[in-house]
Amino acid sequence: MGGSGSAFPRTQYSILVATKSTDATVRGQAFDELIAVYWKPVYKYIRMKWLVSNEDAKDLTQEFFAVAFEKDFFESYDAKRSRFRTFLRTCVDGLVANARKASARIKRGGQTQMLSLDFEAAENELSRIQVADKHDLDELFDREWVRSVFSLAVDDLREQCSASGKLKHFALFERYDLEAGNPASYAELAEEFQLPVTQVTNYLAFARSEFRRHVLSRLRRITGSDAEFRSEARRLLGVNPR
């Protein structure tokens, strides 16, 4: 699914830069996108590492992103020292540790807007995850981050196909590439969707190419440097940039 390395997107306005904007609208939009990628990894990581209840993990997840927005949590991030998600995970540990020292969680309230997050879905996903030891928790955070990036890219593709009248392209991609278990053959898909096999091939090629483009676009915006972006692209998609 990686394809050729020549189709890397041009550098885009990183949301890590936008979170420092003096324009409140730009900052808000940047944090919305950052939260979309990171809230599930943060929630699941807090639940598993700190062994807190789901209610406590909800509060701490909400608190983390609220404080990050209000206090410019990421101002000190240095792309030369670590990947952004490593830095963010360290910030999460710091917030939870401080909450533990205070022997109480800070409840968000008053004028603060609570985030609308599907914690029930995250908890259901978490119930299917097994972590053998604490070393695996870093890998858990990493896997959930990848899952979030891919999931958002699928949403981007679905929205694109819907807007452009290519819902059959997305439906084929969903059936062949996203469903669990052994996928149907191209011939079976051709019969199911009443298309020539060559059309199935072309539709899937289009959907995969666009999915890859959306993944790269997301990565470009949420990584801290060009080097990190290229490293993640190679790891996630097997792409070797020129």
N, C-alpha and C positions, 0 to 999 in steps of 0.2 A: 504494500500500500504506500510505501515511501516514494517510489518513483524516482525521477531524475533529480539531481541536486541543483539544477540550473534554475529552478522556479521559485527560489526563496523570495519572500516578500521584501519589498524595500523597507528600510527602517521606519517604524511608526512611532507615534508619540507614546512613550512608555507610561503606563499608569503609575509606575513608581515615581516618575517625575511629576505627573499630574497630581498626585496626593500632596505635593508640596506647593501647589499653586495658590496664589493669593486670591484667585477667583473661587468663591464658595461653590458655584455651580460645577466648575471643572473638578474641584476636589471631591465633591459629592458623587459625581459620575464615576470618577476613578475608584473611589472606595466601594461603590456599588459593584463594579466589575471585579475588584480584588476580593470582596466578600463572596461573590458568586463562585469563585474558584476555590477559596480557602476555608469556607465555613465548615463544610463536612469533615475535611481532614482535621481541623482544629477540634471540633466537637468529639470525634471518635478518638483522637489522640488523648484528649483530657479524660475521657471516660476510661480508657484502657490504662494509661500511665498512672494517673492519680487516683484511680479506683474510687471515683465519686459516683453518686447516683445520677440518673439521667436528668433530674431536675436541677441538681447542682451544676452539671455539665452545661445545661442550657444557659443558666445564669452566667457562668464563667465565659462561655462563648460570646454571649451578648456583651458582657462587660469588656472582653478583650477588644472587640472591634469598636465599641463605643470609645474606649480609652485611646485606642490607636488613632481614631479620627479626631478626638478632642485635644489630645496631647502631642500630636505629631510623632507617634511612636517610631515611625520609620525614618525619621530625619537623620539618624545616626548610621543608617545602613551604608556599608562600604562594599561595593561589588567586587573589589579586589580581594576581600578577605573571605567571602563565603557566598554560596548561592543564596538567593533571597529567601527561599523556603526554609533553609537552615536557620537563617537569622530570625525569621518569623517564628519558627518553632521554639527558639531560645527565648523570644519575647513572651510566648505563651507560658513557658515554664516559669519565667520570672513573675508573671502576673499571678499564676496559681500559687506559687510558693509564698508570695506576699500575702495573698488572701488566707493561706493556711496560718501564717504567722499571726495574722490579725484575729484568727480563730472565728472568722465570720466572712461570708460573702458580702460583697457590696451589691445590693439590689438596685437595679435600674428603675427609675421612677420619675415622678414629677414631669418636667417638660421634655425629658429625653424620649426620643422615638425608638420604640423597640423594633428590632429587625423581624421581618416576616420570613421565617425559615422553617422548612419542613423537617422538624426534628424527629417526628414519628417515622418518616421514611428512613432517616439516617440511623435511627435506633434499630429498625428492622434489618437494615443492611449489616449493622454491627453484630447482631445476634448470630450471623452466619460466619463471623470472622473468628479465627483462633490464633492467639499469640502465645508462643511457647515461652519466651523470656523477654526481659526488658530490652535486649538488643534488637528484638524484632519490632519494637515500637517505632523506631526511626524508619524502618522499612514500611511499617503500616502507614505512617504519615506520608511517605513517598508514594506508595501505591494508591492511597486515597487522593492524593494530589493529581496523579496521572488520570485516575478515574474521573475526577472533576473536569480536567482539561478536555478529555475525550467526550464526556457527556455534554459539555457546553458546545463543543464543536458539532456534535450530532444535532443539538438544538439549532445551531446556526444554519446547518445544512437543511434541516427540515423547514425552517423559516424561508430560506432562499428558494427551495424547490416549490413551496407553497405560493410564494409571491410570483414566481416565473412560470407557473403552470407545469411544473415537472414533478408532480406528486408521484407518478409512476416510477420515476427514477429513484426517488427516495424509498418508495415501498419495496423495490427490488433490493436496494442497498440494505434496508432493514431486514428483509427476509434472508438474504444470503450472508451478510457480514455481521449482523448484530444478534440474530437469534441463537440461543444456545443449542447445542447438539449438532449433529451432522447436517450441513446445509443441503438443500435440494440441488439437483444438478441443473445446469443451464437449460437443458432440454425440458426438465420438469417445470422450471420457472417460465419458460417460453409458452408451455401449454397453459399454465395457470394464469399468466398475464395476457395470453392471446397475442403474443409477439413472436417474430422470427428469432431464432437463437442469436443471429448477428446483432439484432436490436438489443437483446438482453445484455450481450457483451458490451455494446456501446453505452448503454444506459449505466451499467455498473462502472465502467471506466470513467464516465463523467462524474458519477456520485463519489467515487473514491478520490478522484483528483480534487474535487471541491471540498470534500471532508478534510483531506490533507492540507489544503490551503487554509481552511478555517482553523485547524490545529496550529499551523505555523503562525497564523495571525494572532491567535490567543497567546502562544508562547512568546512572540515578539513583544507583546504588551506587558506580560507579567514577569519577564526575566530582567535581571538587573544590568546585564551587559550583553554586547554582541557575542562575546565568547560563550557566555552561559546559554544564550539562545541557540547558538550553533551546536553546542554540546548536547542540549536537551533534544534538539531536532534529530541529531544522529541517534540518540538513545531511544527516542520514542518512535521514530519513523524510519530509521535506518538510512537517513539522508546524509550524504557527504557533500557539504557545501563547497563551492569552488573558492 
